Amino acid sequence: MSMLTDRNDGAQAPMLSLLNVESAYGPIKAIRGVSLKVRKGEIATVLGSNGAGKSTILKTISGILDPRKGSIEFKGHDITARDPAFIVQQGLVHVPEGREVFPLLSVRDNLLMGAYTRKDRDGVARDMEMVYAYFPILQERAQQDAGLLSGGQQQMLAISRALMANPDLILLDEPSLGLSPKLTKEIFEIVVRINRERGTTILLVEQNANMALNASDYGYVLENGRIVMEDSCDRLREKEDIKEFYLGMKEEGVRGERRWKKKKTWR
């Protein structure tokens, strides 16, 4: 864990800030008045059940989905509803749910696609070696079509492709989706290394609350499109609602029976 625990000291403006953001798919509101901040150098996480609106937050930030209301600032500049290509050029890269690699391109060409906005050839070459150091299997498979990789290897490639853009902030959507516990652990360890060693800021969306809370500095809990709780991850892990509803640590009644009807205190 980093030292980024007190977010009220006013010493540092947030790298990313959402204020009362609302997004919808047609008539269906997916997120409702979401406000959150991510500071430079930290890993922030958004926790929530399937369908809570977690991925919609990332799509709205990266310009894939235009918000109905609210504003988004990145590094002090308004990026609300800007073109996704412009947002990438500002240093914000989205790793989508489900990997979405280019299946008919080689692993190496997928990585080069991540660096398409860059002009510094030497820097691109250095970053290629850097991602190979993080994920040696990608170097072994560099000439292989990305569509032939396993799910875990494709997730490694998607993260590495984002790193090739040399981003200031990565939006990372459900990196554990469909992966074994062993692979999930390996990928989270690399994500933390990337943050600690490179200083890359990360906003993580993840259903595996235990992994997310252990890897992150600050957390938000999203329910039905609204932020219902936020705190440092150290403190969130100790909250009874988080233990019961997200970490599976169920409180038992006097007869040892699970309390099925217990309500969350944030409601």
Disulfide bonds with the S-S distance in Angstrom:
none
